[in-house]
Amino acid sequence: MDKNQLTERIWKIADGVPLKLDNFTIKINDNGRLLVTGWTDTIYFENITKEKIIQELKELKDHYKKLADSFPDLVALINSNNLNIEFHLQFDDNGKASIGLCSEINGQINWYI
């Protein structure tokens, strides 16, 4: 996807169309929050640790920041729609189910495991 296509896709987020990138998805939920969701690279659920999840949550936030820094339209979308950002990290069970691990909302980490 080139830069112009990505800019167009960013604006479609406001219309309820999720933006799926390689390592995360951005969408607006029904409560008017911007959800930035990433998935752990841990393959086996029993190997998940809170330390690893915190590291991956930081990486998710870093990837999002790089995107926002590169695409001012994303910041404009957030500001024009008065959106709060929530970061979510999940475990993908080989496409069978997605299991929420944690979220960060207003700097507060909420654990689901």
PAZAVEX-506588 format. One line per 5 residues: number of its first residue (from 1); their letters; for each residue x, y, z of N, C-alpha, C, O. Coordinates in steps of 0.05 Angstrom, whole numbers, plus 5000, padded with zeros to 4 digits. Example, Ala and Ser with C-alpha at 12.3 -4.5 7.8 and 13.67 -1.06 7.14 Angstrom:
PAZAVEX-506588
1 = as = 5264/4886/5156/5246/4910/5156/5264/4934/5156/5285/4934/5169 | 5257/4955/5142/5273/4979/5143/5258/5001/5157/5268/5023/5161 $
//
This chain:
PAZAVEX-506588
1 = mdknq = 5017/4977/5000/5000/5000/5000/5018/5025/5000/5036/5027/5017 | 5014/5043/4981/5031/5067/4980/5020/5088/4999/4999/5084/5012 | 5035/5110/5001/5029/5130/5021/5001/5143/5017/4986/5147/5036 | 4994/5148/4991/4967/5159/4986/4945/5140/4993/4924/5148/5004 | 4949/5114/4986/4928/5094/4993/4925/5092/5023/4903/5090/5034 $
6 = lteri = 4947/5093/5037/4946/5091/5067/4932/5115/5078/4916/5112/5097 | 4937/5139/5068/4923/5163/5077/4893/5160/5073/4878/5167/5091 | 4885/5150/5050/4856/5146/5044/4844/5126/5064/4822/5130/5074 | 4859/5104/5069/4850/5084/5088/4847/5095/5116/4829/5087/5131 | 4865/5112/5124/4864/5124/5150/4837/5139/5154/4825/5136/5175 $
11 = wkiad = 4829/5154/5134/4804/5169/5136/4780/5151/5137/4759/5159/5147 | 4782/5127/5126/4760/5108/5126/4755/5096/5154/4734/5085/5159 | 4775/5099/5171/4771/5089/5199/4747/5103/5211/4732/5090/5226 | 4744/5128/5206/4721/5143/5217/4694/5133/5207/4674/5137/5220 | 4694/5119/5184/4670/5107/5173/4665/5079/5183/4647/5065/5174 $
16 = gvplk = 4682/5070/5201/4679/5043/5213/4694/5021/5198/4690/4998/5203 | 4712/5029/5179/4728/5009/5165/4755/5006/5179/4771/5025/5179 | 4761/4983/5190/4786/4979/5205/4810/4981/5185/4808/4973/5162 | 4832/4991/5195/4857/4992/5181/4874/4970/5191/4883/4970/5214 | 4879/4950/5174/4895/4927/5182/4923/4930/5170/4926/4931/5145 $
21 = ldnft = 4943/4931/5187/4970/4933/5179/4984/4906/5186/4971/4889/5197 | 5009/4904/5180/5023/4878/5186/5022/4870/5215/5017/4846/5221 | 5026/4889/5233/5029/4881/5261/5007/4892/5279/5008/4887/5304 | 4988/4906/5268/4966/4916/5285/4942/4925/5268/4945/4929/5244 | 4920/4929/5282/4895/4938/5269/4886/4963/5284/4888/4964/5309 $
26 = ikind = 4875/4982/5269/4864/5006/5282/4835/5008/5273/4829/5006/5249 | 4817/5012/5293/4789/5016/5287/4776/5033/5309/4787/5036/5330 | 4752/5043/5302/4737/5057/5322/4715/5039/5333/4701/5026/5317 | 4712/5037/5359/4691/5020/5371/4666/5036/5374/4665/5060/5368 | 4645/5023/5383/4619/5036/5387/4618/5058/5408/4600/5074/5408 $
31 = ngrll = 4638/5058/5425/4640/5078/5446/4656/5102/5438/4662/5120/5455 | 4663/5104/5413/4679/5127/5403/4707/5127/5412/4719/5149/5417 | 4719/5104/5415/4747/5102/5422/4762/5090/5399/4752/5073/5384 | 4787/5099/5395/4804/5088/5375/4819/5064/5387/4834/5067/5405 | 4814/5040/5376/4826/5016/5386/4850/5009/5369/4848/5007/5345 $
36 = vtgwt = 4873/5007/5381/4898/4998/5368/4904/4971/5379/4912/4968/5402 | 4900/4950/5363/4902/4923/5372/4926/4909/5359/4928/4909/5334 | 4943/4897/5375/4965/4881/5366/4963/4853/5377/4948/4848/5395 | 4979/4835/5366/4979/4807/5375/5006/4798/5384/5027/4805/5372 | 5007/4783/5405/5032/4773/5416/5045/4754/5395/5030/4741/5380 $
41 = dtiyf = 5071/4753/5395/5084/4734/5377/5090/4708/5391/5103/4690/5380 | 5080/4705/5416/5083/4680/5431/5065/4660/5418/5041/4664/5415 | 5076/4637/5412/5061/4616/5398/5043/4599/5417/5020/4593/5410 | 5054/4592/5439/5039/4575/5458/5030/4592/5482/5045/4605/5495 | 5004/4591/5487/4991/4607/5508/5005/4604/5535/5008/4623/5549 $
46 = enitk = 5013/4579/5541/5025/4574/5567/5053/4587/5570/5063/4589/5592 | 5064/4597/5548/5090/4611/5549/5088/4641/5553/5108/4656/5553 | 5063/4651/5554/5059/4680/5557/5067/4689/5585/5059/4676/5605 | 5082/4711/5587/5089/4722/5613/5081/4752/5612/5080/4765/5591 | 5076/4763/5636/5069/4791/5637/5092/4809/5628/5088/4830/5616 $
51 = ekiiq = 5117/4800/5633/5140/4816/5624/5141/4817/5594/5146/4839/5583 | 5136/4795/5580/5135/4795/5551/5112/4812/5540/5116/4826/5521 | 5089/4810/5553/5066/4825/5545/5072/4855/5547/5065/4871/5529 | 5084/4864/5569/5091/4892/5573/5110/4901/5551/5107/4923/5540 | 5130/4885/5544/5149/4891/5523/5134/4894/5496/5139/4913/5481 $
56 = elkel = 5116/4875/5490/5101/4876/5465/5081/4899/5464/5076/4910/5443 | 5070/4906/5487/5052/4929/5488/5068/4955/5482/5058/4973/5468 | 5092/4957/5492/5109/4980/5487/5115/4981/5457/5115/5002/5444 | 5122/4958/5445/5127/4957/5416/5103/4965/5400/5106/4980/5380 | 5079/4957/5408/5055/4964/5394/5051/4995/5395/5045/5007/5375 $
61 = kdhyk = 5056/5007/5418/5053/5036/5421/5074/5050/5404/5069/5071/5393 | 5098/5039/5403/5119/5051/5387/5112/5050/5357/5116/5069/5342 | 5101/5027/5348/5093/5024/5320/5071/5045/5313/5071/5057/5292 | 5052/5047/5332/5030/5066/5328/5041/5095/5326/5033/5110/5309 | 5059/5102/5344/5071/5129/5345/5085/5134/5318/5083/5157/5308 $
66 = klads = 5100/5115/5308/5114/5119/5282/5094/5124/5260/5098/5141/5243 | 5072/5110/5260/5051/5114/5240/5039/5142/5243/5036/5156/5223 | 5032/5150/5268/5020/5176/5273/5040/5198/5265/5032/5219/5255 | 5066/5194/5271/5086/5214/5263/5088/5217/5233/5093/5238/5223 | 5085/5195/5219/5088/5194/5190/5063/5204/5175/5064/5213/5152 $
71 = fpdlv = 5040/5201/5188/5015/5208/5176/4999/5227/5194/4983/5218/5211 | 5003/5253/5190/4988/5273/5206/4958/5270/5203/4943/5279/5220 | 4949/5257/5182/4920/5253/5178/4909/5236/5200/4885/5239/5208 | 4925/5217/5211/4915/5200/5233/4910/5218/5258/4890/5214/5271 | 4928/5236/5263/4925/5254/5286/4900/5272/5281/4885/5277/5300 $
76 = alins = 4897/5281/5257/4874/5298/5250/4848/5283/5253/4829/5294/5263 | 4848/5258/5245/4824/5241/5249/4817/5238/5278/4794/5241/5286 | 4837/5233/5295/4833/5230/5324/4822/5256/5336/4803/5256/5351 | 4835/5278/5328/4826/5304/5339/4799/5312/5329/4782/5322/5345 | 4793/5309/5304/4767/5317/5293/4744/5301/5303/4721/5310/5302 $
81 = nnlni = 4750/5276/5311/4729/5259/5322/4730/5256/5352/4715/5241/5364 | 4748/5272/5365/4750/5272/5394/4753/5244/5406/4739/5236/5424 | 4772/5228/5394/4775/5200/5402/4796/5197/5423/4817/5210/5424 | 4791/5179/5442/4811/5169/5461/4822/5144/5450/4809/5128/5436 | 4848/5139/5455/4862/5116/5444/4864/5094/5465/4872/5100/5488 $
86 = efhlq = 4858/5070/5457/4861/5046/5474/4880/5028/5459/4876/5022/5435 | 4900/5017/5473/4918/4997/5462/4910/4970/5473/4906/4968/5497 | 4908/4950/5456/4901/4923/5464/4921/4904/5453/4930/4906/5431 | 4928/4884/5470/4946/4862/5461/4930/4836/5464/4918/4831/5485 | 4931/4820/5443/4916/4795/5443/4933/4772/5435/4954/4775/5423 $
91 = fddng = 4923/4748/5441/4935/4723/5432/4917/4711/5411/4893/4708/5415 | 4929/4704/5388/4914/4691/5367/4918/4661/5368/4941/4652/5365 | 4897/4647/5373/4898/4618/5376/4896/4605/5348/4876/4591/5343 | 4916/4609/5331/4916/4597/5304/4891/4603/5289/4881/4585/5274 | 4880/4626/5292/4856/4634/5277/4830/4624/5288/4809/4630/5278 $
96 = kasig = 4831/4608/5310/4807/4597/5322/4793/4618/5339/4769/4620/5339 | 4809/4632/5355/4798/4652/5373/4820/4672/5379/4844/4667/5377 | 4812/4695/5387/4830/4716/5396/4825/4720/5426/4802/4726/5434 | 4846/4718/5442/4843/4720/5471/4856/4746/5480/4880/4751/5476 | 4840/4764/5493/4851/4789/5503/4871/4784/5525/4865/4769/5544 $
101 = lcsei = 4894/4796/5524/4914/4794/5544/4915/4818/5563/4915/4815/5587 | 4915/4842/5551/4914/4866/5567/4906/4890/5549/4905/4888/5524 | 4900/4912/5562/4895/4937/5548/4909/4959/5564/4914/4956/5587 | 4914/4981/5550/4924/5005/5563/4906/5028/5555/4903/5035/5532 | 4893/5039/5575/4875/5061/5571/4883/5084/5590/4884/5080/5614 $
106 = ngqin = 4889/5107/5578/4898/5130/5594/4922/5123/5612/4924/5132/5635 | 4941/5107/5601/4964/5100/5616/4961/5078/5637/4980/5070/5650 | 4937/5068/5640/4930/5047/5660/4929/5020/5645/4913/5016/5627 | 4945/5000/5654/4944/4974/5643/4923/4957/5657/4922/4956/5682 | 4906/4945/5641/4885/4927/5651/4892/4899/5642/4894/4894/5618 $
111 = wyi = 4894/4880/5660/4902/4853/5654/4877/4836/5650/4858/4839/5666 | 4877/4818/5630/4855/4800/5625/4863/4771/5630/4847/4753/5627 | 4888/4767/5636/4898/4739/5641/4908/4737/5669/4917/4716/5677 $
//
